[in-house]
């Protein structure tokens, strides 16, 4: 049997309610280390709530979550998070370079003085996603795709073992989609674990090695894509048959 340390994320019995509305019901999820995992499901299925509850950004009514077999508080620097674009204050007066540098703050300690290695990590992260020429530009001046790439660069600068990303492809151009996907696949090849909330069913099989499928706040399936993402499970989640060939 796999040790809990073999799972980048393992959640048990997660239940979440907003006021009197239960939006996640007794969900069990396990994401093994090294997977590129997609969380999918219809609108309102509880996808974003699942990752927010796991990260402690919303307080669950019940359930517990471990990362690499530990509480998040003890492995926080090993977990990176990209929120939805709509949850970011894009009018905040800061530059692309400053945003990316924020990814290294967890390793700076009380005195925020960047080492040469950290400065190199910030520069390389911007280069990896193609925004190095935008380093001095205000984030409010960026396109949707550029903004998502900047926040991906911020996580890359952190260099976590688990990347959690909420709708990284939403509202981005084709070029940015390609850049982000190539980076994610490269991360998986390096042994990193990636968990993304995703909505495009047609592309799931082209990149995801693991799928968590939700519907109406309940778990439909969680496992390897070939087992969890089938016509049967998709039909169960969406109330449709033969949605994806």
Secondary structure, DSSP 4 states (H G I P E B T S, - for coil): ---GGGEEEEEEEEEEEETTEEEEEEEEEEEETT-EEEEEESTTSSHHHHHHHHHTSS--SEEEEEBTTB-GGGSGGGEEEE--GGGS-TTSS-BHHHHHHGGGGGGT-SS----HHHHHHHHHHHHHTT-GGGTTSBGGGS-HHHHHHHHHHHHHHHT-SEEEEESTTTT--HHHHHHHHHHHHHHHHTT-EEEEE---GGGHHHH-SEEEEEETTEEEEEEEHHHHSSHHHHHHHHT-SS---
